[in-house]
Amino acid sequence: MKKIILAFFFITSVLSSQNIDFNNIKIDDVKNIINNVLNKNKPEKNQIWSGVPGDLNFNINDRIAIKDVIDAYGIYWDTNNLEGYLSLFTDDAIGVHYDENGDKKIYQIKSESEIKKNEERMNFFINNNMQRRHMMSNSLIIDQSKSFVHLIQYMTLLTTNNKQITEFVTPISYIFKLSKIDDIWKISYREIKLDKPLDLKMKN
């Protein structure tokens, strides 16, 4: 009650100092004054995240946007939306995967050859009536700043062939790095680690 009374006297004094007609006070004027006072008294929150799971000191809008990108990654691929899929990456995005011998393969995700491989792969799924489902699950943020995030993403890959049999293909662990460009988060690095080989081998 004491705080309410003090707040009332403070608002009254501010309104008086601004020569506002008390017979014609608008509720928005009061709201603006209260918001200004609260914002002035509220310390700015440091948006440099500690990297400790459970730490609240991060930008929630960025976290939601990053999750949107990861979810869109799976859905765009599963719906054979190559244009949407590629839009999630920076122009110089790097891709990494490992062949059957465990050798590391590094490539430009938006290179002409890689885009052609992705197109051929999607067409194969369409022509052979294979519906892929990327079931995204655990996410662990490793590092986050105002314009960069590094995370590990677990995913289970399913396939349904000829609308008859749904098969478990493999668990996958992704390493994603994203950059914020013009207030849009995009994938700048993607590493794929398969627990077992895919049913349709990736071309090197």
MODELLER restraints for C-alpha pairs under 7 A, 6 or more apart:
rsr = mdl.restraints
at = mdl.atoms
rsr.add(forms.Gaussian(group=physical.xy_distance, feature=features.Distance(at['CA:46:A'], at['CA:57:A']), mean=6.83, stdev=0.5))
rsr.add(forms.Gaussian(group=physical.xy_distance, feature=features.Distance(at['CA:47:A'], at['CA:57:A']), mean=6.01, stdev=0.5))
rsr.add(forms.Gaussian(group=physical.xy_distance, feature=features.Distance(at['CA:47:A'], at['CA:58:A']), mean=5.19, stdev=0.5))
rsr.add(forms.Gaussian(group=physical.xy_distance, feature=features.Distance(at['CA:47:A'], at['CA:59:A']), mean=6.27, stdev=0.5))
rsr.add(forms.Gaussian(group=physical.xy_distance, feature=features.Distance(at['CA:48:A'], at['CA:58:A']), mean=6.73, stdev=0.5))
rsr.add(forms.Gaussian(group=physical.xy_distance, feature=features.Distance(at['CA:48:A'], at['CA:145:A']), mean=5.62, stdev=0.5))
rsr.add(forms.Gaussian(group=physical.xy_distance, feature=features.Distance(at['CA:49:A'], at['CA:57:A']), mean=5.54, stdev=0.5))
rsr.add(forms.Gaussian(group=physical.xy_distance, feature=features.Distance(at['CA:49:A'], at['CA:58:A']), mean=5.34, stdev=0.5))
rsr.add(forms.Gaussian(group=physical.xy_distance, feature=features.Distance(at['CA:49:A'], at['CA:144:A']), mean=5.98, stdev=0.5))
rsr.add(forms.Gaussian(group=physical.xy_distance, feature=features.Distance(at['CA:49:A'], at['CA:145:A']), mean=6.57, stdev=0.5))
rsr.add(forms.Gaussian(group=physical.xy_distance, feature=features.Distance(at['CA:51:A'], at['CA:142:A']), mean=5.96, stdev=0.5))
rsr.add(forms.Gaussian(group=physical.xy_distance, feature=features.Distance(at['CA:51:A'], at['CA:143:A']), mean=5.63, stdev=0.5))
rsr.add(forms.Gaussian(group=physical.xy_distance, feature=features.Distance(at['CA:65:A'], at['CA:185:A']), mean=6.92, stdev=0.5))
rsr.add(forms.Gaussian(group=physical.xy_distance, feature=features.Distance(at['CA:66:A'], at['CA:185:A']), mean=6.39, stdev=0.5))
rsr.add(forms.Gaussian(group=physical.xy_distance, feature=features.Distance(at['CA:69:A'], at['CA:88:A']), mean=6.72, stdev=0.5))
rsr.add(forms.Gaussian(group=physical.xy_distance, feature=features.Distance(at['CA:73:A'], at['CA:85:A']), mean=6.02, stdev=0.5))
rsr.add(forms.Gaussian(group=physical.xy_distance, feature=features.Distance(at['CA:74:A'], at['CA:134:A']), mean=5.16, stdev=0.5))
rsr.add(forms.Gaussian(group=physical.xy_distance, feature=features.Distance(at['CA:76:A'], at['CA:84:A']), mean=6.03, stdev=0.5))
rsr.add(forms.Gaussian(group=physical.xy_distance, feature=features.Distance(at['CA:76:A'], at['CA:85:A']), mean=5.23, stdev=0.5))
rsr.add(forms.Gaussian(group=physical.xy_distance, feature=features.Distance(at['CA:77:A'], at['CA:85:A']), mean=6.15, stdev=0.5))
rsr.add(forms.Gaussian(group=physical.xy_distance, feature=features.Distance(at['CA:78:A'], at['CA:131:A']), mean=6.91, stdev=0.5))
rsr.add(forms.Gaussian(group=physical.xy_distance, feature=features.Distance(at['CA:78:A'], at['CA:132:A']), mean=5.25, stdev=0.5))
rsr.add(forms.Gaussian(group=physical.xy_distance, feature=features.Distance(at['CA:78:A'], at['CA:133:A']), mean=5.76, stdev=0.5))
rsr.add(forms.Gaussian(group=physical.xy_distance, feature=features.Distance(at['CA:80:A'], at['CA:122:A']), mean=5.66, stdev=0.5))
rsr.add(forms.Gaussian(group=physical.xy_distance, feature=features.Distance(at['CA:82:A'], at['CA:119:A']), mean=6.95, stdev=0.5))
rsr.add(forms.Gaussian(group=physical.xy_distance, feature=features.Distance(at['CA:88:A'], at['CA:186:A']), mean=5.26, stdev=0.5))
rsr.add(forms.Gaussian(group=physical.xy_distance, feature=features.Distance(at['CA:88:A'], at['CA:187:A']), mean=6.06, stdev=0.5))
rsr.add(forms.Gaussian(group=physical.xy_distance, feature=features.Distance(at['CA:89:A'], at['CA:186:A']), mean=5.07, stdev=0.5))
rsr.add(forms.Gaussian(group=physical.xy_distance, feature=features.Distance(at['CA:89:A'], at['CA:187:A']), mean=4.52, stdev=0.5))
rsr.add(forms.Gaussian(group=physical.xy_distance, feature=features.Distance(at['CA:89:A'], at['CA:188:A']), mean=6.01, stdev=0.5))
rsr.add(forms.Gaussian(group=physical.xy_distance, feature=features.Distance(at['CA:90:A'], at['CA:186:A']), mean=5.75, stdev=0.5))
rsr.add(forms.Gaussian(group=physical.xy_distance, feature=features.Distance(at['CA:90:A'], at['CA:187:A']), mean=5.97, stdev=0.5))
rsr.add(forms.Gaussian(group=physical.xy_distance, feature=features.Distance(at['CA:90:A'], at['CA:188:A']), mean=5.39, stdev=0.5))
rsr.add(forms.Gaussian(group=physical.xy_distance, feature=features.Distance(at['CA:91:A'], at['CA:110:A']), mean=6.35, stdev=0.5))
rsr.add(forms.Gaussian(group=physical.xy_distance, feature=features.Distance(at['CA:92:A'], at['CA:108:A']), mean=6.61, stdev=0.5))
rsr.add(forms.Gaussian(group=physical.xy_distance, feature=features.Distance(at['CA:92:A'], at['CA:188:A']), mean=6.95, stdev=0.5))
rsr.add(forms.Gaussian(group=physical.xy_distance, feature=features.Distance(at['CA:93:A'], at['CA:108:A']), mean=6.01, stdev=0.5))
rsr.add(forms.Gaussian(group=physical.xy_distance, feature=features.Distance(at['CA:93:A'], at['CA:109:A']), mean=5.71, stdev=0.5))
rsr.add(forms.Gaussian(group=physical.xy_distance, feature=features.Distance(at['CA:93:A'], at['CA:110:A']), mean=7.00, stdev=0.5))
rsr.add(forms.Gaussian(group=physical.xy_distance, feature=features.Distance(at['CA:93:A'], at['CA:187:A']), mean=6.71, stdev=0.5))
rsr.add(forms.Gaussian(group=physical.xy_distance, feature=features.Distance(at['CA:93:A'], at['CA:188:A']), mean=4.24, stdev=0.5))
rsr.add(forms.Gaussian(group=physical.xy_distance, feature=features.Distance(at['CA:93:A'], at['CA:189:A']), mean=5.49, stdev=0.5))
rsr.add(forms.Gaussian(group=physical.xy_distance, feature=features.Distance(at['CA:94:A'], at['CA:107:A']), mean=5.89, stdev=0.5))
rsr.add(forms.Gaussian(group=physical.xy_distance, feature=features.Distance(at['CA:94:A'], at['CA:108:A']), mean=4.91, stdev=0.5))
rsr.add(forms.Gaussian(group=physical.xy_distance, feature=features.Distance(at['CA:94:A'], at['CA:109:A']), mean=5.73, stdev=0.5))
rsr.add(forms.Gaussian(group=physical.xy_distance, feature=features.Distance(at['CA:94:A'], at['CA:188:A']), mean=6.22, stdev=0.5))
rsr.add(forms.Gaussian(group=physical.xy_distance, feature=features.Distance(at['CA:94:A'], at['CA:189:A']), mean=4.79, stdev=0.5))
rsr.add(forms.Gaussian(group=physical.xy_distance, feature=features.Distance(at['CA:94:A'], at['CA:190:A']), mean=6.42, stdev=0.5))
rsr.add(forms.Gaussian(group=physical.xy_distance, feature=features.Distance(at['CA:95:A'], at['CA:106:A']), mean=5.77, stdev=0.5))
rsr.add(forms.Gaussian(group=physical.xy_distance, feature=features.Distance(at['CA:95:A'], at['CA:107:A']), mean=5.28, stdev=0.5))
rsr.add(forms.Gaussian(group=physical.xy_distance, feature=features.Distance(at['CA:95:A'], at['CA:108:A']), mean=5.98, stdev=0.5))
rsr.add(forms.Gaussian(group=physical.xy_distance, feature=features.Distance(at['CA:95:A'], at['CA:109:A']), mean=5.55, stdev=0.5))
rsr.add(forms.Gaussian(group=physical.xy_distance, feature=features.Distance(at['CA:95:A'], at['CA:189:A']), mean=5.95, stdev=0.5))
rsr.add(forms.Gaussian(group=physical.xy_distance, feature=features.Distance(at['CA:95:A'], at['CA:190:A']), mean=5.01, stdev=0.5))
rsr.add(forms.Gaussian(group=physical.xy_distance, feature=features.Distance(at['CA:95:A'], at['CA:191:A']), mean=5.89, stdev=0.5))
rsr.add(forms.Gaussian(group=physical.xy_distance, feature=features.Distance(at['CA:96:A'], at['CA:104:A']), mean=6.91, stdev=0.5))
rsr.add(forms.Gaussian(group=physical.xy_distance, feature=features.Distance(at['CA:96:A'], at['CA:105:A']), mean=5.53, stdev=0.5))
rsr.add(forms.Gaussian(group=physical.xy_distance, feature=features.Distance(at['CA:96:A'], at['CA:106:A']), mean=4.69, stdev=0.5))
rsr.add(forms.Gaussian(group=physical.xy_distance, feature=features.Distance(at['CA:96:A'], at['CA:107:A']), mean=6.57, stdev=0.5))
rsr.add(forms.Gaussian(group=physical.xy_distance, feature=features.Distance(at['CA:96:A'], at['CA:190:A']), mean=6.24, stdev=0.5))
rsr.add(forms.Gaussian(group=physical.xy_distance, feature=features.Distance(at['CA:96:A'], at['CA:191:A']), mean=4.50, stdev=0.5))
rsr.add(forms.Gaussian(group=physical.xy_distance, feature=features.Distance(at['CA:96:A'], at['CA:192:A']), mean=6.22, stdev=0.5))
rsr.add(forms.Gaussian(group=physical.xy_distance, feature=features.Distance(at['CA:97:A'], at['CA:104:A']), mean=5.97, stdev=0.5))
rsr.add(forms.Gaussian(group=physical.xy_distance, feature=features.Distance(at['CA:97:A'], at['CA:105:A']), mean=5.36, stdev=0.5))
rsr.add(forms.Gaussian(group=physical.xy_distance, feature=features.Distance(at['CA:97:A'], at['CA:106:A']), mean=6.93, stdev=0.5))
rsr.add(forms.Gaussian(group=physical.xy_distance, feature=features.Distance(at['CA:97:A'], at['CA:191:A']), mean=5.83, stdev=0.5))
rsr.add(forms.Gaussian(group=physical.xy_distance, feature=features.Distance(at['CA:97:A'], at['CA:192:A']), mean=4.99, stdev=0.5))
rsr.add(forms.Gaussian(group=physical.xy_distance, feature=features.Distance(at['CA:97:A'], at['CA:193:A']), mean=6.52, stdev=0.5))
rsr.add(forms.Gaussian(group=physical.xy_distance, feature=features.Distance(at['CA:98:A'], at['CA:104:A']), mean=4.58, stdev=0.5))
rsr.add(forms.Gaussian(group=physical.xy_distance, feature=features.Distance(at['CA:98:A'], at['CA:105:A']), mean=5.76, stdev=0.5))
rsr.add(forms.Gaussian(group=physical.xy_distance, feature=features.Distance(at['CA:125:A'], at['CA:131:A']), mean=6.76, stdev=0.5))
rsr.add(forms.Gaussian(group=physical.xy_distance, feature=features.Distance(at['CA:129:A'], at['CA:161:A']), mean=5.99, stdev=0.5))
rsr.add(forms.Gaussian(group=physical.xy_distance, feature=features.Distance(at['CA:129:A'], at['CA:162:A']), mean=5.18, stdev=0.5))
rsr.add(forms.Gaussian(group=physical.xy_distance, feature=features.Distance(at['CA:130:A'], at['CA:159:A']), mean=6.40, stdev=0.5))
rsr.add(forms.Gaussian(group=physical.xy_distance, feature=features.Distance(at['CA:130:A'], at['CA:160:A']), mean=5.70, stdev=0.5))
rsr.add(forms.Gaussian(group=physical.xy_distance, feature=features.Distance(at['CA:130:A'], at['CA:161:A']), mean=4.60, stdev=0.5))
rsr.add(forms.Gaussian(group=physical.xy_distance, feature=features.Distance(at['CA:130:A'], at['CA:162:A']), mean=6.32, stdev=0.5))
rsr.add(forms.Gaussian(group=physical.xy_distance, feature=features.Distance(at['CA:131:A'], at['CA:159:A']), mean=5.44, stdev=0.5))
rsr.add(forms.Gaussian(group=physical.xy_distance, feature=features.Distance(at['CA:131:A'], at['CA:160:A']), mean=5.09, stdev=0.5))
rsr.add(forms.Gaussian(group=physical.xy_distance, feature=features.Distance(at['CA:131:A'], at['CA:161:A']), mean=6.47, stdev=0.5))
rsr.add(forms.Gaussian(group=physical.xy_distance, feature=features.Distance(at['CA:132:A'], at['CA:158:A']), mean=5.78, stdev=0.5))
rsr.add(forms.Gaussian(group=physical.xy_distance, feature=features.Distance(at['CA:132:A'], at['CA:159:A']), mean=4.52, stdev=0.5))
rsr.add(forms.Gaussian(group=physical.xy_distance, feature=features.Distance(at['CA:132:A'], at['CA:160:A']), mean=6.63, stdev=0.5))
rsr.add(forms.Gaussian(group=physical.xy_distance, feature=features.Distance(at['CA:133:A'], at['CA:157:A']), mean=5.84, stdev=0.5))
rsr.add(forms.Gaussian(group=physical.xy_distance, feature=features.Distance(at['CA:133:A'], at['CA:158:A']), mean=5.10, stdev=0.5))
rsr.add(forms.Gaussian(group=physical.xy_distance, feature=features.Distance(at['CA:133:A'], at['CA:159:A']), mean=6.20, stdev=0.5))
rsr.add(forms.Gaussian(group=physical.xy_distance, feature=features.Distance(at['CA:134:A'], at['CA:155:A']), mean=6.36, stdev=0.5))
rsr.add(forms.Gaussian(group=physical.xy_distance, feature=features.Distance(at['CA:134:A'], at['CA:156:A']), mean=6.04, stdev=0.5))
rsr.add(forms.Gaussian(group=physical.xy_distance, feature=features.Distance(at['CA:134:A'], at['CA:157:A']), mean=4.93, stdev=0.5))
rsr.add(forms.Gaussian(group=physical.xy_distance, feature=features.Distance(at['CA:134:A'], at['CA:158:A']), mean=6.64, stdev=0.5))
rsr.add(forms.Gaussian(group=physical.xy_distance, feature=features.Distance(at['CA:135:A'], at['CA:155:A']), mean=5.41, stdev=0.5))
rsr.add(forms.Gaussian(group=physical.xy_distance, feature=features.Distance(at['CA:135:A'], at['CA:156:A']), mean=5.02, stdev=0.5))
rsr.add(forms.Gaussian(group=physical.xy_distance, feature=features.Distance(at['CA:135:A'], at['CA:157:A']), mean=6.20, stdev=0.5))
rsr.add(forms.Gaussian(group=physical.xy_distance, feature=features.Distance(at['CA:136:A'], at['CA:154:A']), mean=6.24, stdev=0.5))
rsr.add(forms.Gaussian(group=physical.xy_distance, feature=features.Distance(at['CA:136:A'], at['CA:155:A']), mean=4.42, stdev=0.5))
rsr.add(forms.Gaussian(group=physical.xy_distance, feature=features.Distance(at['CA:136:A'], at['CA:156:A']), mean=6.57, stdev=0.5))
rsr.add(forms.Gaussian(group=physical.xy_distance, feature=features.Distance(at['CA:137:A'], at['CA:154:A']), mean=5.56, stdev=0.5))
rsr.add(forms.Gaussian(group=physical.xy_distance, feature=features.Distance(at['CA:137:A'], at['CA:155:A']), mean=5.65, stdev=0.5))
rsr.add(forms.Gaussian(group=physical.xy_distance, feature=features.Distance(at['CA:138:A'], at['CA:153:A']), mean=5.89, stdev=0.5))
rsr.add(forms.Gaussian(group=physical.xy_distance, feature=features.Distance(at['CA:138:A'], at['CA:154:A']), mean=5.17, stdev=0.5))
rsr.add(forms.Gaussian(group=physical.xy_distance, feature=features.Distance(at['CA:139:A'], at['CA:151:A']), mean=6.93, stdev=0.5))
rsr.add(forms.Gaussian(group=physical.xy_distance, feature=features.Distance(at['CA:139:A'], at['CA:152:A']), mean=5.79, stdev=0.5))
rsr.add(forms.Gaussian(group=physical.xy_distance, feature=features.Distance(at['CA:139:A'], at['CA:153:A']), mean=4.62, stdev=0.5))
rsr.add(forms.Gaussian(group=physical.xy_distance, feature=features.Distance(at['CA:139:A'], at['CA:154:A']), mean=6.48, stdev=0.5))
rsr.add(forms.Gaussian(group=physical.xy_distance, feature=features.Distance(at['CA:140:A'], at['CA:151:A']), mean=5.53, stdev=0.5))
rsr.add(forms.Gaussian(group=physical.xy_distance, feature=features.Distance(at['CA:140:A'], at['CA:152:A']), mean=5.19, stdev=0.5))
rsr.add(forms.Gaussian(group=physical.xy_distance, feature=features.Distance(at['CA:140:A'], at['CA:153:A']), mean=6.56, stdev=0.5))
rsr.add(forms.Gaussian(group=physical.xy_distance, feature=features.Distance(at['CA:141:A'], at['CA:150:A']), mean=6.13, stdev=0.5))
rsr.add(forms.Gaussian(group=physical.xy_distance, feature=features.Distance(at['CA:141:A'], at['CA:151:A']), mean=4.32, stdev=0.5))
rsr.add(forms.Gaussian(group=physical.xy_distance, feature=features.Distance(at['CA:141:A'], at['CA:152:A']), mean=6.53, stdev=0.5))
rsr.add(forms.Gaussian(group=physical.xy_distance, feature=features.Distance(at['CA:142:A'], at['CA:150:A']), mean=5.36, stdev=0.5))
rsr.add(forms.Gaussian(group=physical.xy_distance, feature=features.Distance(at['CA:142:A'], at['CA:151:A']), mean=5.17, stdev=0.5))
rsr.add(forms.Gaussian(group=physical.xy_distance, feature=features.Distance(at['CA:143:A'], at['CA:149:A']), mean=5.44, stdev=0.5))
rsr.add(forms.Gaussian(group=physical.xy_distance, feature=features.Distance(at['CA:143:A'], at['CA:150:A']), mean=5.05, stdev=0.5))
rsr.add(forms.Gaussian(group=physical.xy_distance, feature=features.Distance(at['CA:143:A'], at['CA:151:A']), mean=6.99, stdev=0.5))
rsr.add(forms.Gaussian(group=physical.xy_distance, feature=features.Distance(at['CA:144:A'], at['CA:150:A']), mean=6.51, stdev=0.5))
rsr.add(forms.Gaussian(group=physical.xy_distance, feature=features.Distance(at['CA:147:A'], at['CA:179:A']), mean=5.49, stdev=0.5))
rsr.add(forms.Gaussian(group=physical.xy_distance, feature=features.Distance(at['CA:147:A'], at['CA:180:A']), mean=4.65, stdev=0.5))
rsr.add(forms.Gaussian(group=physical.xy_distance, feature=features.Distance(at['CA:148:A'], at['CA:178:A']), mean=5.72, stdev=0.5))
rsr.add(forms.Gaussian(group=physical.xy_distance, feature=features.Distance(at['CA:148:A'], at['CA:179:A']), mean=4.67, stdev=0.5))
rsr.add(forms.Gaussian(group=physical.xy_distance, feature=features.Distance(at['CA:148:A'], at['CA:180:A']), mean=6.34, stdev=0.5))
rsr.add(forms.Gaussian(group=physical.xy_distance, feature=features.Distance(at['CA:149:A'], at['CA:177:A']), mean=5.63, stdev=0.5))
rsr.add(forms.Gaussian(group=physical.xy_distance, feature=features.Distance(at['CA:149:A'], at['CA:178:A']), mean=5.26, stdev=0.5))
rsr.add(forms.Gaussian(group=physical.xy_distance, feature=features.Distance(at['CA:149:A'], at['CA:179:A']), mean=6.68, stdev=0.5))
rsr.add(forms.Gaussian(group=physical.xy_distance, feature=features.Distance(at['CA:150:A'], at['CA:176:A']), mean=5.89, stdev=0.5))
rsr.add(forms.Gaussian(group=physical.xy_distance, feature=features.Distance(at['CA:150:A'], at['CA:177:A']), mean=4.46, stdev=0.5))
rsr.add(forms.Gaussian(group=physical.xy_distance, feature=features.Distance(at['CA:150:A'], at['CA:178:A']), mean=6.60, stdev=0.5))
rsr.add(forms.Gaussian(group=physical.xy_distance, feature=features.Distance(at['CA:151:A'], at['CA:175:A']), mean=5.97, stdev=0.5))
rsr.add(forms.Gaussian(group=physical.xy_distance, feature=features.Distance(at['CA:151:A'], at['CA:176:A']), mean=5.38, stdev=0.5))
rsr.add(forms.Gaussian(group=physical.xy_distance, feature=features.Distance(at['CA:151:A'], at['CA:177:A']), mean=6.44, stdev=0.5))
rsr.add(forms.Gaussian(group=physical.xy_distance, feature=features.Distance(at['CA:152:A'], at['CA:173:A']), mean=7.00, stdev=0.5))
rsr.add(forms.Gaussian(group=physical.xy_distance, feature=features.Distance(at['CA:152:A'], at['CA:174:A']), mean=5.71, stdev=0.5))
rsr.add(forms.Gaussian(group=physical.xy_distance, feature=features.Distance(at['CA:152:A'], at['CA:175:A']), mean=4.76, stdev=0.5))
rsr.add(forms.Gaussian(group=physical.xy_distance, feature=features.Distance(at['CA:152:A'], at['CA:176:A']), mean=6.32, stdev=0.5))
rsr.add(forms.Gaussian(group=physical.xy_distance, feature=features.Distance(at['CA:153:A'], at['CA:173:A']), mean=5.84, stdev=0.5))
rsr.add(forms.Gaussian(group=physical.xy_distance, feature=features.Distance(at['CA:153:A'], at['CA:174:A']), mean=5.01, stdev=0.5))
rsr.add(forms.Gaussian(group=physical.xy_distance, feature=features.Distance(at['CA:153:A'], at['CA:175:A']), mean=6.38, stdev=0.5))
rsr.add(forms.Gaussian(group=physical.xy_distance, feature=features.Distance(at['CA:154:A'], at['CA:172:A']), mean=5.94, stdev=0.5))
rsr.add(forms.Gaussian(group=physical.xy_distance, feature=features.Distance(at['CA:154:A'], at['CA:173:A']), mean=4.70, stdev=0.5))
rsr.add(forms.Gaussian(group=physical.xy_distance, feature=features.Distance(at['CA:154:A'], at['CA:174:A']), mean=6.26, stdev=0.5))
rsr.add(forms.Gaussian(group=physical.xy_distance, feature=features.Distance(at['CA:155:A'], at['CA:171:A']), mean=5.82, stdev=0.5))
rsr.add(forms.Gaussian(group=physical.xy_distance, feature=features.Distance(at['CA:155:A'], at['CA:172:A']), mean=5.14, stdev=0.5))
rsr.add(forms.Gaussian(group=physical.xy_distance, feature=features.Distance(at['CA:155:A'], at['CA:173:A']), mean=6.32, stdev=0.5))
rsr.add(forms.Gaussian(group=physical.xy_distance, feature=features.Distance(at['CA:156:A'], at['CA:170:A']), mean=6.17, stdev=0.5))
rsr.add(forms.Gaussian(group=physical.xy_distance, feature=features.Distance(at['CA:156:A'], at['CA:171:A']), mean=4.44, stdev=0.5))
rsr.add(forms.Gaussian(group=physical.xy_distance, feature=features.Distance(at['CA:156:A'], at['CA:172:A']), mean=6.09, stdev=0.5))
rsr.add(forms.Gaussian(group=physical.xy_distance, feature=features.Distance(at['CA:157:A'], at['CA:168:A']), mean=6.47, stdev=0.5))
rsr.add(forms.Gaussian(group=physical.xy_distance, feature=features.Distance(at['CA:157:A'], at['CA:169:A']), mean=5.47, stdev=0.5))
rsr.add(forms.Gaussian(group=physical.xy_distance, feature=features.Distance(at['CA:157:A'], at['CA:170:A']), mean=5.54, stdev=0.5))
rsr.add(forms.Gaussian(group=physical.xy_distance, feature=features.Distance(at['CA:157:A'], at['CA:171:A']), mean=6.11, stdev=0.5))
rsr.add(forms.Gaussian(group=physical.xy_distance, feature=features.Distance(at['CA:158:A'], at['CA:166:A']), mean=6.90, stdev=0.5))
rsr.add(forms.Gaussian(group=physical.xy_distance, feature=features.Distance(at['CA:158:A'], at['CA:167:A']), mean=5.75, stdev=0.5))
rsr.add(forms.Gaussian(group=physical.xy_distance, feature=features.Distance(at['CA:158:A'], at['CA:168:A']), mean=4.78, stdev=0.5))
rsr.add(forms.Gaussian(group=physical.xy_distance, feature=features.Distance(at['CA:158:A'], at['CA:169:A']), mean=5.43, stdev=0.5))
rsr.add(forms.Gaussian(group=physical.xy_distance, feature=features.Distance(at['CA:159:A'], at['CA:166:A']), mean=5.59, stdev=0.5))
rsr.add(forms.Gaussian(group=physical.xy_distance, feature=features.Distance(at['CA:159:A'], at['CA:167:A']), mean=5.33, stdev=0.5))
rsr.add(forms.Gaussian(group=physical.xy_distance, feature=features.Distance(at['CA:159:A'], at['CA:168:A']), mean=6.61, stdev=0.5))
rsr.add(forms.Gaussian(group=physical.xy_distance, feature=features.Distance(at['CA:159:A'], at['CA:169:A']), mean=6.74, stdev=0.5))
rsr.add(forms.Gaussian(group=physical.xy_distance, feature=features.Distance(at['CA:160:A'], at['CA:166:A']), mean=4.08, stdev=0.5))
rsr.add(forms.Gaussian(group=physical.xy_distance, feature=features.Distance(at['CA:160:A'], at['CA:167:A']), mean=6.18, stdev=0.5))
rsr.add(forms.Gaussian(group=physical.xy_distance, feature=features.Distance(at['CA:169:A'], at['CA:198:A']), mean=6.46, stdev=0.5))
rsr.add(forms.Gaussian(group=physical.xy_distance, feature=features.Distance(at['CA:169:A'], at['CA:199:A']), mean=6.78, stdev=0.5))
rsr.add(forms.Gaussian(group=physical.xy_distance, feature=features.Distance(at['CA:170:A'], at['CA:194:A']), mean=6.90, stdev=0.5))
rsr.add(forms.Gaussian(group=physical.xy_distance, feature=features.Distance(at['CA:170:A'], at['CA:195:A']), mean=6.20, stdev=0.5))
rsr.add(forms.Gaussian(group=physical.xy_distance, feature=features.Distance(at['CA:170:A'], at['CA:196:A']), mean=6.00, stdev=0.5))
rsr.add(forms.Gaussian(group=physical.xy_distance, feature=features.Distance(at['CA:170:A'], at['CA:198:A']), mean=6.92, stdev=0.5))
rsr.add(forms.Gaussian(group=physical.xy_distance, feature=features.Distance(at['CA:171:A'], at['CA:194:A']), mean=6.52, stdev=0.5))
rsr.add(forms.Gaussian(group=physical.xy_distance, feature=features.Distance(at['CA:171:A'], at['CA:195:A']), mean=5.76, stdev=0.5))
rsr.add(forms.Gaussian(group=physical.xy_distance, feature=features.Distance(at['CA:172:A'], at['CA:192:A']), mean=6.94, stdev=0.5))
rsr.add(forms.Gaussian(group=physical.xy_distance, feature=features.Distance(at['CA:172:A'], at['CA:193:A']), mean=5.74, stdev=0.5))
rsr.add(forms.Gaussian(group=physical.xy_distance, feature=features.Distance(at['CA:172:A'], at['CA:194:A']), mean=4.81, stdev=0.5))
rsr.add(forms.Gaussian(group=physical.xy_distance, feature=features.Distance(at['CA:172:A'], at['CA:195:A']), mean=6.13, stdev=0.5))
rsr.add(forms.Gaussian(group=physical.xy_distance, feature=features.Distance(at['CA:173:A'], at['CA:192:A']), mean=6.25, stdev=0.5))
rsr.add(forms.Gaussian(group=physical.xy_distance, feature=features.Distance(at['CA:173:A'], at['CA:193:A']), mean=5.13, stdev=0.5))
rsr.add(forms.Gaussian(group=physical.xy_distance, feature=features.Distance(at['CA:173:A'], at['CA:194:A']), mean=6.58, stdev=0.5))
rsr.add(forms.Gaussian(group=physical.xy_distance, feature=features.Distance(at['CA:174:A'], at['CA:190:A']), mean=6.82, stdev=0.5))
rsr.add(forms.Gaussian(group=physical.xy_distance, feature=features.Distance(at['CA:174:A'], at['CA:191:A']), mean=5.51, stdev=0.5))
rsr.add(forms.Gaussian(group=physical.xy_distance, feature=features.Distance(at['CA:174:A'], at['CA:192:A']), mean=4.90, stdev=0.5))
rsr.add(forms.Gaussian(group=physical.xy_distance, feature=features.Distance(at['CA:174:A'], at['CA:193:A']), mean=6.16, stdev=0.5))
rsr.add(forms.Gaussian(group=physical.xy_distance, feature=features.Distance(at['CA:175:A'], at['CA:190:A']), mean=5.67, stdev=0.5))
rsr.add(forms.Gaussian(group=physical.xy_distance, feature=features.Distance(at['CA:175:A'], at['CA:191:A']), mean=4.92, stdev=0.5))
rsr.add(forms.Gaussian(group=physical.xy_distance, feature=features.Distance(at['CA:175:A'], at['CA:192:A']), mean=6.75, stdev=0.5))
rsr.add(forms.Gaussian(group=physical.xy_distance, feature=features.Distance(at['CA:176:A'], at['CA:187:A']), mean=6.83, stdev=0.5))
rsr.add(forms.Gaussian(group=physical.xy_distance, feature=features.Distance(at['CA:176:A'], at['CA:189:A']), mean=5.61, stdev=0.5))
rsr.add(forms.Gaussian(group=physical.xy_distance, feature=features.Distance(at['CA:176:A'], at['CA:190:A']), mean=4.74, stdev=0.5))
rsr.add(forms.Gaussian(group=physical.xy_distance, feature=features.Distance(at['CA:176:A'], at['CA:191:A']), mean=6.58, stdev=0.5))
rsr.add(forms.Gaussian(group=physical.xy_distance, feature=features.Distance(at['CA:177:A'], at['CA:187:A']), mean=5.90, stdev=0.5))
rsr.add(forms.Gaussian(group=physical.xy_distance, feature=features.Distance(at['CA:177:A'], at['CA:188:A']), mean=5.66, stdev=0.5))
rsr.add(forms.Gaussian(group=physical.xy_distance, feature=features.Distance(at['CA:177:A'], at['CA:189:A']), mean=4.90, stdev=0.5))
rsr.add(forms.Gaussian(group=physical.xy_distance, feature=features.Distance(at['CA:177:A'], at['CA:190:A']), mean=6.61, stdev=0.5))
rsr.add(forms.Gaussian(group=physical.xy_distance, feature=features.Distance(at['CA:178:A'], at['CA:185:A']), mean=6.25, stdev=0.5))
rsr.add(forms.Gaussian(group=physical.xy_distance, feature=features.Distance(at['CA:178:A'], at['CA:186:A']), mean=5.28, stdev=0.5))
rsr.add(forms.Gaussian(group=physical.xy_distance, feature=features.Distance(at['CA:178:A'], at['CA:187:A']), mean=4.26, stdev=0.5))
rsr.add(forms.Gaussian(group=physical.xy_distance, feature=features.Distance(at['CA:178:A'], at['CA:188:A']), mean=5.18, stdev=0.5))
rsr.add(forms.Gaussian(group=physical.xy_distance, feature=features.Distance(at['CA:178:A'], at['CA:189:A']), mean=6.82, stdev=0.5))
rsr.add(forms.Gaussian(group=physical.xy_distance, feature=features.Distance(at['CA:179:A'], at['CA:185:A']), mean=5.59, stdev=0.5))
rsr.add(forms.Gaussian(group=physical.xy_distance, feature=features.Distance(at['CA:179:A'], at['CA:186:A']), mean=5.51, stdev=0.5))
rsr.add(forms.Gaussian(group=physical.xy_distance, feature=features.Distance(at['CA:179:A'], at['CA:187:A']), mean=6.42, stdev=0.5))
rsr.add(forms.Gaussian(group=physical.xy_distance, feature=features.Distance(at['CA:179:A'], at['CA:188:A']), mean=6.25, stdev=0.5))
rsr.add(forms.Gaussian(group=physical.xy_distance, feature=features.Distance(at['CA:180:A'], at['CA:186:A']), mean=6.26, stdev=0.5))
